[in-house]
Amino acid sequence: MSEDKYAGLKAFTNPFIFGCAMWLVYLVQVVTRVDFHELGILPRTAEGLVGILTSPFVHSDLNHITSNTIPFLVVGTVLFYFYNTIAWRVLSMIYLFTGFWVWMAARPNYHIGASGLIYGLVCFMFFSGMIRKDRRLLAISLLVTFLYGSLVWGILPVDQSVSWESHLFGSAAGIFAAFYFRKEGPEKEKYSWELEEETEEETAVAPDEQGQDRGQGSSTTHHGGGIIIQYDFKEKSPEDEKKEES
């Protein structure tokens, strides 16, 4: 297996496990005929606090969980592939911030589903690519925007049957994470001509420095390893030459 294929498979593993957990909870609901909506977020109540952790795994019906699973697998895989060093921290921040903000400010209804998390990841991808000015990440940002650009309507209170608050706060959490982690994660890809310029700068030899006193001078030599050697010299005077002859 090539390195790229292995990295892609590894990046897919974590979102896939998360998606399996969502489906497992849903199947338990179907088999037991027990409604798990009380595991959602009920804003500004003590019992609703648990929903900050459990609500992304609870879905109302087959259409609800299907519409959340596919986008999550896509953006989750992209996150773990390109941002593998900070992926868990990004995911955790969006996860917790979205849930807490919904608990603080949303309507007093149960809020369930992983859509807020998906909105957060999409916004993180888009704004992170813009901030880093990396061609690879900008391409991913445009692709994500093309695939899920219509999600922008979900942050507006148009359909009161969906948790538009989760979408809104999830988007805000994703933007916040993009700025917070702007100096971490994937570095901007350097091209061959940029690397050649850096090499030339490191191995450049500085010109000799002229001595201020007559008959004296100095030279400074720069080596690639950053070690600087400086030496002074003095021309022989006629008196010195007579001494040597004698």
Buried (B, 14 or more C-beta within 10 A) or exposed (E): EEEEEEBBEEBBEBBBEBBEEBBEBBEEBEEEEEEBBBBBBBBEEEEBBBBBEBBBBBBBEEEBBEBBBEBBBBBBBBBBBBBBEBBEBBBEBBBEBBBBBBBEEBEEBBBBBBBBBBBBBBBBBBBBBEBBEBEEBBEBBBBBBEEBEEBBEBBEEEEEEBBBBBBBBBBBBBBBBBEBBEEEBBEEEEEEEEEEEEEEEEEEEEEEEEBEEEEEBEBEEBEEEEEEEEEEEEEEEEEEEEEEEE
